[in-house]
Amino acid sequence: MRIDKFLCFVRLVKTRGLAQQLIEQGHLRVDGKPTTRASAEVKVGTVLTFPLNDHVRVLRVEALPERRGPAPEARACYTDLSAPTG
């Protein structure tokens, strides 16, 4: 699955366009390697690292969503490995 589509489907960004901007600005790492390609592939087990809302998010892909569904369905597709903010 394309990384921009994944970010949109799991409701981390509102649109694929915003996901593409985040990626093209070089703020996203896939398994620790920076990427600027919105077409980069995401698979189960991939670890994504990126800044979002003034925090660095680290997520492990657990499932590939088929659609942009409700929030509980979206959250089931990844595990948040980020340090708790507090």
KOLMI-413651 format. One record per residue (C-alpha): residue number from 0; residue in three letters; chain; y, x negated, z negated. Coordinates in Angstrom, 1 decimal. Layout:
N
<bake NUM; ala; A; <Y; X; Z>>
...
END
This chain:
86
<bake 0; met; A; <0.0; 0.0; 0.0>>
<bake 1; arg; A; <3.5; -1.2; 0.7>>
<bake 2; ile; A; <5.4; -2.4; -2.4>>
<bake 3; asp; A; <8.5; -0.2; -1.6>>
<bake 4; lys; A; <6.3; 2.9; -1.3>>
<bake 5; phe; A; <4.5; 2.0; -4.6>>
<bake 6; leu; A; <7.8; 1.6; -6.6>>
<bake 7; cys; A; <9.0; 5.0; -5.3>>
<bake 8; phe; A; <5.7; 6.9; -5.7>>
<bake 9; val; A; <5.4; 5.7; -9.4>>
<bake 10; arg; A; <9.0; 6.8; -10.1>>
<bake 11; leu; A; <10.4; 3.4; -10.9>>
<bake 12; val; A; <13.2; 3.9; -8.4>>
<bake 13; lys; A; <14.5; 7.2; -6.9>>
<bake 14; thr; A; <14.1; 6.3; -3.2>>
<bake 15; arg; A; <12.3; 3.9; -1.0>>
<bake 16; gly; A; <15.7; 2.7; 0.2>>
<bake 17; leu; A; <16.6; 1.6; -3.4>>
<bake 18; ala; A; <13.2; -0.1; -3.7>>
<bake 19; gln; A; <13.8; -2.0; -0.4>>
<bake 20; gln; A; <17.2; -3.1; -1.7>>
<bake 21; leu; A; <15.7; -4.4; -4.9>>
<bake 22; ile; A; <13.0; -6.3; -3.0>>
<bake 23; glu; A; <15.3; -7.7; -0.3>>
<bake 24; gln; A; <17.7; -9.1; -2.9>>
<bake 25; gly; A; <14.9; -11.3; -4.1>>
<bake 26; his; A; <14.6; -9.8; -7.6>>
<bake 27; leu; A; <10.9; -8.9; -7.3>>
<bake 28; arg; A; <7.9; -11.2; -7.9>>
<bake 29; val; A; <4.3; -10.3; -6.9>>
<bake 30; asp; A; <1.7; -12.1; -9.0>>
<bake 31; gly; A; <4.4; -14.6; -10.0>>
<bake 32; lys; A; <5.7; -15.4; -6.5>>
<bake 33; pro; A; <9.1; -14.1; -5.3>>
<bake 34; thr; A; <9.0; -11.8; -2.3>>
<bake 35; thr; A; <11.8; -10.4; -0.1>>
<bake 36; arg; A; <9.4; -8.3; 2.1>>
<bake 37; ala; A; <9.3; -4.6; 1.4>>
<bake 38; ser; A; <6.1; -4.5; 3.4>>
<bake 39; ala; A; <4.3; -6.8; 1.0>>
<bake 40; glu; A; <0.9; -5.3; 0.0>>
<bake 41; val; A; <0.1; -4.1; -3.5>>
<bake 42; lys; A; <-3.5; -3.8; -4.7>>
<bake 43; val; A; <-5.1; -2.7; -7.9>>
<bake 44; gly; A; <-4.7; -5.7; -10.3>>
<bake 45; thr; A; <-1.4; -6.9; -8.8>>
<bake 46; val; A; <1.3; -7.9; -11.3>>
<bake 47; leu; A; <4.9; -7.0; -10.5>>
<bake 48; thr; A; <7.9; -8.5; -12.3>>
<bake 49; phe; A; <11.4; -7.3; -11.7>>
<bake 50; pro; A; <14.7; -6.4; -13.4>>
<bake 51; leu; A; <15.3; -2.7; -14.0>>
<bake 52; asn; A; <18.0; -1.1; -16.1>>
<bake 53; asp; A; <19.0; -4.4; -17.8>>
<bake 54; his; A; <15.4; -5.2; -18.8>>
<bake 55; val; A; <12.7; -7.3; -17.1>>
<bake 56; arg; A; <9.7; -5.1; -16.3>>
<bake 57; val; A; <6.2; -6.6; -16.0>>
<bake 58; leu; A; <3.7; -4.1; -14.6>>
<bake 59; arg; A; <0.0; -4.4; -13.6>>
<bake 60; val; A; <-1.1; -1.9; -10.9>>
<bake 61; glu; A; <-4.0; 0.2; -12.1>>
<bake 62; ala; A; <-4.2; 2.7; -9.2>>
<bake 63; leu; A; <-2.6; 3.4; -5.9>>
<bake 64; pro; A; <-0.9; 6.8; -5.9>>
<bake 65; glu; A; <-1.3; 9.1; -2.9>>
<bake 66; arg; A; <2.1; 10.9; -3.4>>
<bake 67; arg; A; <5.2; 10.9; -5.5>>
<bake 68; gly; A; <3.8; 13.2; -8.2>>
<bake 69; pro; A; <4.8; 14.2; -11.7>>
<bake 70; ala; A; <5.8; 11.5; -14.2>>
<bake 71; pro; A; <2.5; 11.5; -16.2>>
<bake 72; glu; A; <0.5; 11.0; -13.0>>
<bake 73; ala; A; <2.9; 8.2; -11.9>>
<bake 74; arg; A; <2.6; 6.4; -15.3>>
<bake 75; ala; A; <-1.2; 6.4; -15.0>>
<bake 76; cys; A; <-0.9; 4.1; -12.0>>
<bake 77; tyr; A; <0.4; 1.1; -13.9>>
<bake 78; thr; A; <0.3; -0.6; -17.3>>
<bake 79; asp; A; <3.5; -1.9; -18.7>>
<bake 80; leu; A; <3.1; -5.5; -19.9>>
<bake 81; ser; A; <6.8; -6.0; -20.7>>
<bake 82; ala; A; <7.8; -7.1; -24.2>>
<bake 83; pro; A; <8.9; -4.1; -26.2>>
<bake 84; thr; A; <12.7; -3.7; -26.4>>
<bake 85; gly; A; <13.9; -2.9; -29.7>>
END
